Amino acid sequence: MMKDWIKAAGIRAVRTVAQTAVALIGTGMIGMLDVDWVRLISVASLAGIVSLLTSVAGLPELRQEPGEITSEEAERLLDADRIEGQAIKETFTREDYEDAEG
């Protein structure tokens, strides 16, 4: 779950930084040389930090619908199925399978 949160919060913060930069550039700074890059980077970075802090309160991207499972839960289930399948293979012989079929 922590990996999912870090990924979602990071994506959200990067998008916020990019959107803030675009908004600042579009507010009257016209040419490349007219842009106050230090101020733009400062304000956009602050917006990214605020986005990360806001993400601590919760990310709607990570809310689960009823019946959904997280990636960690899916991994655990797959590992359990592999272990169970291996145990079944080790328990039964070919004759056991042939007897079961018929």
ABEGO torsion letter per residue (X at the ends): XAAAAAAAAAAAAAAAAAAAAAAAAAAGBABAAABBAAAAAAAAAAAAAAAAAAAAAEBAAABBBBGBBBAAAAAAAAAAAAAAAAAAAAABBAAAAAAAAX
